[in-house]
Amino acid sequence: MRSLEVFNSAESFRNYLNVSDFLGRYYGCSPNLLEWLAGSLLLSLFNGSIYVVISLGLTLTLAVVKLPNFAHAEFLTVGAYAGVVASRMYPDNFFVVGVAAFLCCAGLAIVIHHVAFKPLMDRKVSIYILVLASFAIAQFVRYGVYSWASVAGLLSATQDIKIYTMANVFGTQLTNVYALAIVLAIAISGLLGAFLNFTVMGKSMRAIASNLDLARISGINVPRVVDVMWVIAGGLGGLGGMVLGIYTTVTPVMGFNTLLDIFAVVIIAGLTSFSGTIIGGYIVAFSQNTFMDFLHYYFNVSFGYQPLLPFALIIIILLVKPTGLAPNSQTWLSYIRKISNKRPSPPAGGGGG
């Protein structure tokens, strides 16, 4: 196996790997653990990193404006298409393509907020109306992309980004895009955490998330903070879509097909926990890849059942722990106190006689 192999396009790399589903399954069919585990874990890391980047934006939306935005997945589609257009003008330039995807989707998020969500929120409509509105917006954006892509001849497109092998890990190729996705997830998670905890704007977002009325009374410019929130949420969705679009064929339904996975991540996270979102992203990816491979190779379960796994995760989490798996210091403290209280108390001292 060559240590460094350059591919002319993402399509040629997919053909080389003999991809059989939308993200590629390229690590053999033998039930021998060593033959498929390394590649499966690497693919789980890649998928999980993309889920983290995309889902952090949805988690931010849920935390600040309390909106389960079903149109969030469309940012992924728009970001992927922005990557297609930008990569044709600037081939192999990750930075330019990523910035284009981020800015395009950030702008789209601002427009959606001011045209649809803000007027509804100002009227203080119920959350049910907002959810239905997000469905309608998602349909509008999706068919808008479909119409544009049809005219532009891009109903099925690929990005002009070369994929090459950087290293071999136990016989599995670590490509430049895999490395980019993993580093990007780590960097964005750290930067977003620092932004929310150490900047005035981030602290204002946390204040709004905690108590909107109190935030207004304390002098926080709520409309401005919410605008910044939408910029970040939309931009992260687009950035994740751009990275995903390097490995997959970009279509108008690309985001819609990932919608359930994204919501599985945030449900595992407890909806508003950023640390839980990171955990949830990798749990969903691990279940869809490594766990699915295990079921296939050892129990002959068809890969056709893979789409059921996010449903299963959502149902299990809602039944077992509806608050999600997010690490919570108060929960751990309560658990420690409960254990401490169960310890037998020492016998009372007293003299006999």
Secondary structure by P-SEA (a helix, b strand, c coil): cccbbbbccaaaaaaaacccccccccccccccccccaaaaaaaaaaaaaaaaaaaaaaaaaaaaccccccaaaaaaaaaaaaaaaaaaaccccaaaaaaaaaaaaaaaaaaaaaaccaaaaaacccaaaaaaaaaaaaaaaaaaaaaaaaaaccccccccbbbbbccccccccccaaaaaaaaaaaaaaaaaaaaacccaaaaaaaaaaacaaaaaaaccaaaaaaaaaaaaaaaaaaaaaaaaaaaccccccccccaaaaaaaaaaaaccccaaaaaaaaaaaaaaacaaaaaaaaccccccccccaaaaaaaaaaaacccccccccaaaaaaaaaaaaaacccccbbbbcc
